[in-house]
Amino acid sequence: MFSQRVEGLRPSPIRSILAVIDRPGMVSFAGGLPATDVLPAWSGTVPPELLQYGPSEGDGDLRSVVSENLRALGIDAPVDRVMILSGSQQGIDLTAKLFVDPGTPVAVDDPTYLAALQVLRFYGARFTHLGTGPTDGSGDDARLAYVVPTFANPTGACMTTAERDNLAQTCVRTGAVLFEDDPYRDLVYEPCDRTPVVSRMRGGSWVYQGSFSKTFAPGLRLGFLAASDDLFRHLVVAKQATDLHSSRLSQRIVHDAITAPGWTDRLAHLVGFYRARRDVFEAALRRHFGDLASWETPRGGLFFWLRLRQPVDTRTLLGEAIERGVAFMPGEEFSPGTPALGTMRLNFSHAGADDVERGLATLATLVAGASTSPSSLYASLG
Ligand SMILES: Cc1ncc(COP(=O)(O)O)c(C=O)c1O
């Protein structure tokens, strides 16, 4: 009945978890949700022209602002090579549509962004790892390399300058299209090199994308991409065939917000707010998980990545955690292949201090219990 493509289709665990987080009393460390307190209020009226169809590439004024911002980062992104997306998730779909047939080698990190894996699997990607060292040629046949170099989801890691250079050079050398996904770059709590990798490429093909979800409002579903000259027009055609264009009302709201005089202050406030939430979260982590896990303090983004001292498959803990009113993301879900066991992704932006305390205490109890009785856990895996 369905296309062959559907065989690779799996429901996203994160969307299933998000379905239960509205339950009263639920503490969620699961999604990358902004704090509700920092979402914008909107009191505008709707100009009628925004209710009309618009261009697939996006509205000119928003594209211009995005182009200016990207050029300031060193990206070769003139306005006619900038496209507005219906969420940066759409950029993953369009790029995969362009490059991935069943069996196409696609280089990804392990772990990497779950919903990118979901899209790439849907089109039949064969996952590989890009060789970035001079002697490591593995993954050299990759057609596409999907990376989140700055505050990665799920690990929060930020590539060093040398890693960025290496990646840029490897893509140029091997001919892999570099697909840089950069939704977290503005949520920076300690300085680190955030220069876009695509700005370091001398030649080669690339797609760079960002999002308004993490700094403004995910419900508006708006992101953007820029691409090298050889790719851009194909991405536009893929977008035309997908949704014609992104919501013009969302584009106007975002344009007005990011060009308003208060935008820089708003960003600074947001960063301060999330840095404080990160620090509260880490203090609670030390109390509850100090003996159970290790982690690095994320210098940006929205997540802590925990490596448990015991190789507990955290997928087996999720049902019980939700029963007890806490949602988290099992780290094993972020692996393109067979996952290393014993990892968790915990979002620190959404929950307030009391919920963090209660939620982490509950999770730690579950992890400690599982660590001491591994056999019963594996039995429950079937
Ligand atoms: C790495 C990464 N890329 C893309 C997205 C999609 O964001 P959006 O479609 O809301 O712009 C997310 C969302 O969490 C993400 O973490």
The ligand as a MOL file (V3000), in Angstrom:
LIG
                    3D

  0  0  0     0  0            999 V3000
M  V30 BEGIN CTAB
M  V30 COUNTS 16 16 0 0 0
M  V30 BEGIN ATOM
M  V30 1 C 19.8350 20.4860 15.6380 0
M  V30 2 C 18.4260 20.8970 15.3230 0
M  V30 3 N 18.0940 21.1640 14.0710 0
M  V30 4 C 16.8500 21.5320 13.7260 0
M  V30 5 C 15.8690 21.6520 14.6960 0
M  V30 6 C 14.4780 22.0370 14.2470 0
M  V30 7 O 14.1290 23.3050 14.6890 0
M  V30 8 P 12.9550 24.1560 14.0580 0
M  V30 9 O 12.2870 23.3410 12.9840 0
M  V30 10 O 12.0310 24.4650 15.1790 0
M  V30 11 O 13.6010 25.3730 13.4690 0
M  V30 12 C 16.1560 21.3800 16.0300 0
M  V30 13 C 15.1190 21.4590 17.0600 0
M  V30 14 O 15.2520 21.0910 18.1780 0
M  V30 15 C 17.4790 20.9870 16.3520 0
M  V30 16 O 17.8400 20.6960 17.6090 0
M  V30 END ATOM
M  V30 BEGIN BOND
M  V30 1 1 1 2
M  V30 2 1 2 3
M  V30 3 2 2 15
M  V30 4 2 3 4
M  V30 5 1 4 5
M  V30 6 1 5 6
M  V30 7 2 5 12
M  V30 8 1 6 7
M  V30 9 1 7 8
M  V30 10 2 8 9
M  V30 11 1 8 10
M  V30 12 1 8 11
M  V30 13 1 12 13
M  V30 14 1 12 15
M  V30 15 2 13 14
M  V30 16 1 15 16
M  V30 END BOND
M  V30 END CTAB
M  END
